[in-house]
Amino acid sequence: MSTRRDFLRLAAVSSAAVAGASGLLGGTALASGPRRVPPGHIGIQLYTVRSLMTSDPQGTLDALGRIGYSTVGVSGLYGHTPQQFRAMLDHAGLRAVLTHLSLDAIRGDWQRELDNAHVLGVKWVVVPSLPSSLWTPAGYRQVAAEFTAAGEAARAAGLKFLYHNHDFDFRTVDGEVLYDILASETDPRYVDFELDLYWIIRAGYDPVAYFERYPGRFPVFHVKDMAPGGAFEDVGYGTIDFRRIFRRRDVSGVREYVVEHDQPTDPLVTAARSYETLHTIRF
């Protein structure tokens, strides 16, 4: 993966992606507009390249650095210690800004998980999903209390706590939207949200409306696009109006823009195309 031939392949993909993103995002609109995604805050969730991380983690991280990414979201350590994984990130010139940890992690040795997060160098610890057994108002209220306690411990350790949504979080059960329970019943001093833009829109809800209801509580976006039929798509090649969402960054509180694609055909092509969209978009 680190051969010159592969590097040239990635460079070619990136160049093609610039042209493609220009057309798919509206051509001249990319060249206009006063604001851009801060280059040092364009990242990728490593879940996107998980098939490559399994076989060649260092080569994969190096390739992401060559594409232009500054940051990553960690999705497991692939059999390495936190110290070994941090060394691979450093070698690739990448900075981990968040790590995904299971609900069981906060119910177990949470202090150990926080210590490991410090080794990785992240700012946020994130629970990425909840089991279906908790998809009730009572279950979400229970989790809201657990999240607040975990977030208070994270803050005491110099870290911040987030929850990452899927579409099921926006189910209405017994007249209540489950996600709203988390947003309203967690303590905003200790709990914020990594907003997956694909999943909230797939569920039929408007991210901007949530920014206005809960301002400043969305410091991380999972920037994931949607094909016309509803499938996952490379960022900038689907139907989501990222400009409209990004323009409200002062209300959302977003700091990190983290690319994700759950089912990429070619993970590095997806990574390159999505990076170029975020690097070139203006809003």
N, C-alpha and C positions, 0 to 999 in steps of 0.2 A: 504493500500500500504506500510505502514511503519512497518508491522508486520515482525517477524523473518522469517516466512515461505516465504514471498515475497522477503525478502533480500537474502535468500538462493537460491531462484529461479533465481534471477539476477546473483548471483555468479556463479551458474551452467551454465547459458547462456554465461557469459563472458568466462568461462573456455572452453566451447565448441567452442566459437568464435575464441579463439586463435588457436586451431587446424584447424578449418575451414579456417581461414584466411591464415594460413601457406600453406595449400594445394592450395588454390585458387590464392594466390599471387606468387606461384612458389616455395614453400617449403624452401629449403636451402637459397634462396635469402634473406629471412627475417633476417637470422643470419649474413649475410655479408653486406658490404657497410658501409661507414664511417659516415653517417648522419642519423638523425631521426627527426621526428616532435617533437618540444619542448613540453614536457608533460604539461607545464603550459599554453599552447596555443592550446590545443585540446578542441573544443567547439561543441555545437549543437544548431541549430536554433530551437527555441521552437515551431515553426510551425509543426515540425515533430511530436511532442507529443500533439498537440492542442486538440485532443479528450479527453485526460487525464487532461490537464490543465483546461478544462471547469468544470470538476467535482471535482477535487482534486489537485489544483495547488501546495500546499505545499508538499503533498505526492509525486507528480510527480517530483518536483525539488529535494526533498530529495533523491529519487531513482536515479536521474541522477548524483548526487554527489557521491552516493555509487558506481555507475558503474565506476567512475573515472574521469568524466568530470571536468575541471577547470573553463570553461567559457560557456556562453550562448549568443545567439543572441535573443533579445526580439522581439516577434511578437504579440504585443498587451498586455494589462494589465489585461484582463479578469475581468473587473469590479472593479479593485483595484486602489487606488491612486498610484502615483509613490513611495511615501514613504512606503506604505504597501507592494508593490511589491519588493522594495529594501530589506525590512526586511525579506521577504520570501527567497530571494536569499542569504542573509547573513546567515540565519538559515541553509540553505542547503550547505553552504560553496562554493557557486558559485559566479563568477564575471561576470557581464554583460559587454560585450565589444562593443556591437552595438545595435541599436534599429531601426526597420523598421518603416518609417513614409510615409504617402501618399503624392502624389504631392499636394493635397489640403492643406496638413499641411504647406508646405513651402509658399503656397499662402495665408495662413491665419495668425494666430498669431504665427509667427515663433519664436519669442523670448520666448514665453511661452513653445514651444516645446523644445527649447534649454535648458531652465531652468529645465524642466522635465528630459531631458537627463542627466543633471548633477546630479540630485537626484538618478537616476538609476546607475550612476557611469560609463557610457559608454565613449568610446573614439570616436566612429563614429556614425553619424546619416546617415541613408540610405534610399533613395527612392527605393522601390523594383520593381516598374513596372510603365509603362505608358499606358494610355488609347488608344484604337485603333484609336480614332479621331486624334491622333498626329502622326500616323505612316506614315509620309511623310517627305521629306527633310526639308520643311518649318517648320513643327511641331518640328522636332528634333533641328533645329537651334533656334527656340523659347525657347525650353527647355534648350538647352545649355547655353543660356544667363541667364535664371532663375536659373539654377544650379550654375553658377559662382557667382551670387549675393548671393544665399543662402549659398554657401560654404564660401564666404568672411565673412558673418555674423557668421557662425559657427566657423571659425578660430578666429574671434575677441572674441568669447565666450570660446575659449580654446578647441574647438571640431574640428572634421574633417568630411567632407561630402563625401559620396560615392553614386554611382548608381549601382544597382543590375540588371543584364541582364536576359532576357529570349531569346528563339530562335527567336522571332519576331524582336528583336533588330538588327539581322543580315540580315534582308530582304534587297534586292537590289531594290530600288525604283528610277526611273528616272536615272539609272546608278550610284547611290550612295548607299553604304552600310550604313544603318542608324546609327549603332553603331559607325562607323568611324567618323560620324559628331560629336557625343558627345566626342569621344576621342581626336579629333583634334581641336575642337572649344570651349572646356571648358578650363579654366585657370588651369594648373596643380598645381598652388600654392593653389588652393581652392577646386578642384574636383579630386577625384580618383575613383576607381571602386572596388566593391565586385564582383569578377568573379565567376559566377556559372558554374562550369566545365561541368556539364551535358548539360546545355542548349547551351553553345557555341559549344560543340562537336556535339550535336543533330542538330545544324544548319549547320554543315559541315565545321566548322572553327577550326583552330589549336590554342590552348591557347598559346603555346610557340612562335608562330609567332607574337602574340599580345604583349607578353613580350618584344620581340626584337624591335617591332615598337614603343612601349610606355613604356620604361623601368621604373620600380619603381612605377608604378601607380596602382598596384594590391595588396594592403596590406592585403586583406581578400579574402580567397577562400571559396565558398560554395562547400564542398566536397560531391558530389552526384554521384552515380554510375549508369551505364546503363546496363540493361539486353541485351542479344543478339538480342532480337526483338525490342529493343528501349524503353522498359518500365523502370520505376525507379527500382533500386536495392540497397540493403544494400552495404555500402562502402566495397570494396574488394571482392565482390561476383559477379561483373559484368565484363565489357569489357574495362573500361577506364584504361589506363596506367598511374597510379598516380606517379609511380617512375620517369618516364620521365618528368612529369610536375614539381614534387617537386624538382628535381635536379637543376632546373633553378631558384631556389628561390632568388638567388642573383640578377638576372635580373628582376624577377617579382616584387620583393619588399614585398613578402608575410610575414605577421607577425602572422595572425590568421587563423586556419584551422577549419572551422565550418561545421560539418556534417549536411546534410539535406536529407530527403526523403519525397516526397510530398504525397505519398499514402501508408504508411506502414500498413501491416496486423496487426502486433503487435508492437506498437511504442517502447516499452521498449526492446523487442528483437532486433529490428533494431538498437536502440541506443547502446545496449551492443555489438552487432556484429561489428558495424561501429567503435565504440571506440577502440575495440581491434585491428582492422586493423590499425588505425592511431597510436596506441600505439606501435605496433610491427613492422611496416614497416620500412625498411632501404633502403636508396637510395644514 
